[in-house]
Amino acid sequence: MTARKSLEPVVRRQRVLLVVLTVALLVCGAGLVAVWNIKSPAQQAAEQSPPPPSVLTAAVKEEEVLVEQIVLRALVRADSVTLRSRMSGAISLVTALPQPAGGQVIEGSALVEISGRPIFALSGAVPAYRPLVPDLVGTDVSQLQAALQRLGLLTGKFKDGTFDKPTSTAVTKLYQDHGYAPSCDGSPVAVCWGELVFVPSLPAVIATVAVGVGDDAPSGTELLTLQLGQASVSGVVPRGQESGLTAGLAASISDDASQRQCEAVLVSVGDYAPASSDGGQAAGFPISLTAGDCLDSTWLGLNVRLAIDVRSTDGPVLVVPTSAVQTAADGTTFVRVLDAAAGQRRVDVSTGLIAGGEVAVYPADGQTLTAGDLVVIG
């Protein structure tokens, strides 16, 4: 008991010493942290100043051809004719559609069948406007006879412009070749009004079909639309962009929705025209392009992206961003090439075609510029 009491003062002294040492260590640590964070005014000013400017560069590119383009919106169009029902029967139903949209129509084709009666397509400038019956005389009869000759159905002698017996025989052949018999109001060899449609030019393409089998088709009903000839693209180039536009330039046509593309050729550039009063035509130079069979009937009416190649280099050229080219006081142009070992070096260049923010450059004699070099742009 006496020994335990004699040890208590020693233990207390040890605890006091441990606490003192701990506090001293904490104070020293805080002092060190403070010292590390103390900065001189010069150091603080240096840290608050902006970083040294960096050098922006771009690689010199070598492209096959640098092309300057005019890009605008344009419309795909084609001459067309709308076929409407002219049937006068009490019941007029679509009973057959021989061809779908996109189908080709040649002379003598049956376009549609209404209540079991056909509608034939023939080439001619005068529209069908009456029944064609024996002994009838007129330019429409002459037009029918010319079509029958082209089809090889009217081969013998006949009286031009008169629905005579040879013409009746040829009409009968036309109908029989398609599985029908000519008949109208009791006449066995007549052609009812509405069973022939004369089209300005053939062959044509069925652009749209407005009815289906079983649909009512009373007189006046729109049946289908024929596209006459190849579709073309028309647009307007704004003033200031017409330089270099000449017939024969290559172009591309793109449909944004379907990602389709057609190669085209510029065929005409019109004189400047002001905007139309109805707002349908913008001010500028009207242009027209063709793309051959690539523009089928599914392109009709589309607003497309048109890119015309106005100028191009003759072959591979060195290309840099336009911002890389600088002009000296004496008018010479140059670029600065960033060299990892030697820093920046000046290369005198002459410039060529500018397109899409890039310019063709040609190093001066005795100076070196190659694809892959880094040129300063800022």
C-alpha positions in Angstrom: 0.0 0.0 0.0 2.8 2.4 0.9 4.7 1.4 -2.3 1.6 2.2 -4.5 1.3 5.6 -3.0 4.9 6.3 -3.5 4.5 5.7 -7.3 1.5 8.0 -7.8 3.5 11.2 -8.0 5.8 9.7 -10.7 2.9 8.6 -12.8 1.3 12.0 -12.6 4.6 13.7 -13.7 4.8 11.3 -16.6 1.3 12.1 -17.8 2.0 15.9 -17.5 5.2 15.4 -19.5 3.3 13.5 -22.2 0.7 16.2 -22.5 3.3 18.9 -22.7 5.2 17.0 -25.5 2.0 16.5 -27.4 1.1 20.2 -27.3 4.6 21.1 -28.3 4.5 18.8 -31.3 1.1 20.3 -32.4 2.4 23.8 -32.1 5.5 23.0 -34.1 3.4 21.3 -36.8 1.1 24.3 -37.1 4.2 26.6 -37.4 5.6 24.5 -40.2 2.3 24.6 -42.1 2.1 28.3 -41.7 5.7 28.7 -42.9 5.0 26.6 -46.0 1.9 28.8 -46.8 3.6 32.1 -46.3 4.3 33.7 -49.8 6.3 36.8 -50.6 4.6 39.7 -52.4 6.6 38.8 -55.5 5.5 35.2 -55.4 1.8 36.2 -54.9 2.0 38.6 -57.9 3.5 35.9 -60.1 0.8 33.5 -59.2 -1.9 36.0 -59.9 -0.5 37.1 -63.4 -1.9 35.4 -66.5 -0.1 32.3 -67.8 2.4 32.8 -70.6 0.6 32.8 -74.0 0.4 29.4 -75.8 1.0 28.9 -79.5 -1.9 27.6 -81.5 -0.9 25.4 -84.5 -2.4 23.4 -87.3 -0.9 20.7 -89.4 -0.2 21.4 -93.1 -2.5 19.1 -95.1 -2.1 17.6 -98.6 -5.4 17.0 -100.4 -6.0 15.5 -103.8 -8.0 18.5 -104.9 -9.1 21.7 -103.1 -12.6 22.6 -104.3 -14.4 25.9 -104.0 -18.2 25.3 -103.8 -21.4 27.3 -103.8 -23.9 25.6 -101.4 -27.6 26.4 -101.5 -31.0 24.9 -101.3 -32.8 23.9 -104.5 -36.0 22.2 -105.6 -36.4 19.0 -107.7 -39.0 19.4 -110.4 -40.3 17.9 -113.6 -43.0 18.6 -116.1 -46.1 16.6 -115.2 -49.7 16.0 -116.1 -52.5 15.0 -113.8 -54.9 12.4 -115.0 -58.5 12.7 -113.8 -61.5 10.4 -114.2 -63.9 11.3 -117.1 -66.1 8.3 -116.7 -69.8 9.1 -116.9 -71.2 5.8 -115.7 -73.6 5.5 -112.8 -71.0 3.5 -110.9 -67.4 4.5 -111.2 -65.0 2.3 -109.2 -61.3 1.8 -109.6 -61.1 -1.9 -110.6 -57.4 -2.2 -111.6 -54.1 -0.3 -111.3 -51.8 -1.9 -113.8 -48.7 -0.1 -112.6 -47.6 1.4 -109.2 -45.9 4.7 -108.6 -42.5 4.7 -110.3 -43.7 2.6 -113.2 -42.9 3.5 -116.7 -45.6 4.5 -119.1 -45.1 3.9 -122.8 -47.4 4.7 -125.7 -50.5 2.5 -125.6 -50.2 1.6 -121.9 -53.3 1.1 -119.8 -52.9 3.5 -116.9 -55.9 2.6 -114.8 -59.2 0.6 -115.1 -62.5 2.1 -113.9 -65.6 -0.1 -113.7 -63.9 -2.6 -116.1 -63.0 0.0 -118.7 -59.4 1.0 -119.5 -57.7 4.4 -119.8 -55.0 4.4 -122.5 -52.0 6.8 -122.7 -51.2 8.1 -126.2 -48.8 10.9 -127.2 -50.4 14.0 -128.5 -50.7 17.8 -128.0 -54.5 18.1 -128.3 -56.4 16.8 -125.2 -59.1 14.3 -125.6 -62.4 16.2 -125.3 -65.1 14.0 -126.9 -66.0 10.4 -127.8 -64.3 9.2 -131.0 -66.8 7.3 -133.2 -66.9 6.2 -136.9 -67.0 8.9 -139.5 -65.9 11.6 -137.0 -63.6 14.2 -138.5 -61.0 16.4 -136.7 -57.5 17.0 -135.5 -58.1 14.7 -132.5 -58.9 11.9 -134.9 -55.7 12.7 -136.9 -53.7 12.6 -133.6 -55.2 9.2 -132.7 -54.3 7.9 -136.2 -50.7 9.0 -135.8 -50.5 7.2 -132.4 -52.0 4.0 -133.9 -49.4 4.2 -136.7 -46.5 4.5 -134.2 -47.9 1.4 -132.4 -47.9 -0.5 -135.6 -51.7 -1.0 -135.5 -52.6 1.3 -138.4 -50.5 0.1 -141.3 -52.7 0.4 -144.5 -54.2 3.3 -146.3 -56.5 5.5 -144.4 -58.1 9.0 -144.7 -56.2 11.3 -142.4 -58.4 13.1 -139.9 -61.4 10.8 -140.5 -62.4 7.9 -138.3 -62.7 5.5 -141.2 -62.8 1.7 -141.4 -59.0 1.2 -141.2 -58.9 3.4 -138.1 -61.8 1.4 -136.5 -59.8 -1.8 -137.2 -56.7 -0.4 -135.5 -58.7 0.8 -132.5 -60.2 -2.7 -132.1 -56.6 -4.1 -132.1 -55.5 -1.6 -129.4 -58.3 -2.7 -127.1 -58.1 -6.4 -127.8 -54.3 -6.4 -127.2 -55.1 -5.4 -123.6 -58.1 -7.7 -123.2 -60.9 -5.2 -123.8 -63.4 -4.5 -126.6 -64.0 -0.9 -127.9 -67.5 0.1 -127.2 -69.3 3.3 -126.4 -73.0 4.1 -126.2 -73.9 1.0 -128.3 -71.3 1.6 -131.0 -69.0 -1.5 -131.2 -65.8 0.3 -132.4 -66.1 3.7 -130.7 -63.8 5.2 -128.0 -65.7 6.8 -125.1 -64.5 10.1 -123.8 -62.2 9.4 -120.9 -60.8 6.1 -122.2 -58.0 7.9 -124.0 -55.6 10.5 -122.5 -53.2 12.3 -124.8 -49.8 13.2 -123.1 -47.4 15.8 -124.5 -44.5 13.4 -124.4 -43.9 9.7 -123.8 -42.5 7.6 -122.3 -43.4 9.0 -118.8 -43.2 7.8 -115.2 -46.1 7.4 -112.8 -45.1 10.0 -110.2 -48.0 9.6 -107.8 -51.1 7.4 -107.5 -54.0 9.1 -105.8 -56.5 6.2 -105.7 -56.6 2.5 -104.8 -58.5 -0.4 -106.2 -62.1 -0.2 -104.9 -62.1 3.6 -104.5 -64.9 5.7 -106.0 -63.8 7.5 -109.0 -66.6 9.7 -110.4 -65.8 12.3 -113.1 -63.2 14.8 -111.9 -61.5 12.5 -109.4 -57.7 12.8 -109.5 -56.3 9.3 -110.4 -52.5 9.7 -110.9 -49.8 12.1 -111.9 -47.4 11.4 -114.8 -43.8 12.8 -114.8 -42.9 13.8 -118.3 -39.2 13.5 -119.0 -36.3 13.6 -116.5 -36.5 15.5 -113.3 -34.3 18.6 -113.0 -33.1 20.7 -110.1 -33.7 24.5 -110.0 -32.4 27.1 -107.6 -31.3 30.7 -107.3 -27.7 31.8 -106.6 -27.6 35.1 -104.6 -25.8 38.1 -106.1 -22.1 38.1 -105.2 -21.8 34.3 -105.5 -22.3 34.0 -109.2 -18.6 34.4 -110.2 -17.4 31.4 -112.0 -20.8 29.8 -112.6 -20.9 28.4 -116.1 -22.7 25.5 -117.8 -21.0 22.2 -117.4 -19.8 22.5 -113.8 -20.1 19.4 -111.7 -22.4 19.4 -108.6 -23.9 17.1 -106.0 -27.5 16.9 -104.8 -28.3 15.6 -101.3 -31.6 14.6 -99.7 -31.2 15.3 -96.0 -33.9 13.0 -94.8 -32.9 9.8 -96.7 -29.1 10.6 -97.0 -29.3 9.9 -100.7 -27.0 11.7 -103.1 -26.9 12.3 -106.9 -24.2 13.7 -109.1 -25.4 16.5 -111.3 -24.3 18.9 -114.0 -25.1 22.6 -114.2 -26.9 23.2 -117.5 -28.0 26.8 -117.4 -27.4 30.1 -115.6 -30.0 32.8 -116.1 -29.7 36.6 -115.8 -30.2 38.3 -112.5 -33.9 38.5 -111.5 -35.5 40.3 -108.6 -37.6 38.5 -106.1 -41.1 37.6 -107.3 -43.9 39.6 -105.8 -45.6 36.5 -104.3 -42.4 35.5 -102.5 -42.1 32.3 -104.4 -38.8 33.2 -106.1 -35.8 34.8 -104.3 -33.7 37.4 -105.9 -30.6 36.2 -107.7 -29.4 34.2 -110.7 -31.7 31.2 -111.6 -29.9 28.0 -112.3 -30.9 24.6 -113.6 -29.2 21.2 -113.3 -29.7 17.7 -114.5 -28.8 14.4 -112.8 -30.0 11.8 -115.4 -31.8 8.7 -114.2 -30.5 9.2 -110.6 -33.4 11.6 -109.9 -36.4 9.2 -110.1 -40.0 10.1 -109.2 -39.3 9.8 -105.4 -37.2 13.0 -105.6 -40.0 15.1 -107.0 -40.9 18.1 -104.9 -38.0 17.7 -102.5 -36.0 20.6 -101.1 -32.4 19.4 -101.5 -28.9 20.6 -100.6 -27.0 21.6 -103.7 -23.2 22.0 -103.9 -21.7 23.3 -107.1 -18.0 22.9 -107.7 -17.0 26.3 -109.0 -13.2 26.0 -109.0 -10.7 23.4 -108.1 -6.9 22.9 -108.1 -5.4 20.9 -110.9 -4.0 18.3 -108.5 -2.6 17.7 -105.0 -1.8 20.9 -103.1 -0.5 21.9 -99.7 -3.4 23.3 -97.7 -3.3 25.4 -94.5 -6.0 27.4 -92.6 -6.4 30.9 -94.0 -5.5 32.2 -90.5 -2.0 30.7 -90.9 -1.1 33.0 -93.8 0.4 36.4 -92.8 1.4 39.4 -94.9 4.6 41.3 -94.4 5.1 45.0 -94.8 6.4 44.5 -98.3 3.3 42.6 -99.4 4.9 39.1 -99.3 3.0 36.4 -97.7 4.4 33.8 -95.3 3.6 31.2 -92.7 5.4 30.4 -89.5 6.4 26.8 -88.9 6.8 25.6 -85.3 9.9 23.5 -85.0 10.4 21.6 -81.7 14.1 22.1 -81.8 14.6 25.5 -83.5 11.4 27.3 -82.5 9.5 29.2 -85.2 10.8 29.7 -88.7 9.4 31.8 -91.5 8.5 30.2 -94.8 7.5 32.5 -97.6 4.6 31.2 -99.7 2.3 32.2 -102.5 -1.4 31.5 -102.1 -3.8 29.8 -104.5 -7.4 28.7 -104.3 -9.3 29.6 -101.1 -12.2 27.3 -100.1 -14.0 26.4 -96.8 -11.6 28.4 -94.6 -8.5 26.8 -96.2 -6.0 28.0 -98.8 -3.6 26.3 -101.1 0.0 27.5 -100.5 3.2 27.1 -102.5 6.5 27.6 -100.7 9.0 30.0 -102.3 12.0 28.7 -104.1 14.6 27.3 -101.7 12.2 27.2 -98.8 10.7 24.0 -97.3 7.1 23.3 -96.3 5.8 19.8 -96.2 2.6 18.0 -95.2 2.5 17.5 -91.5 4.4 20.6 -90.5 2.8 22.6 -87.8 2.0 26.2 -88.8 1.2 28.9 -86.3 -2.5 30.1 -86.5 -2.7 32.1 -83.3 
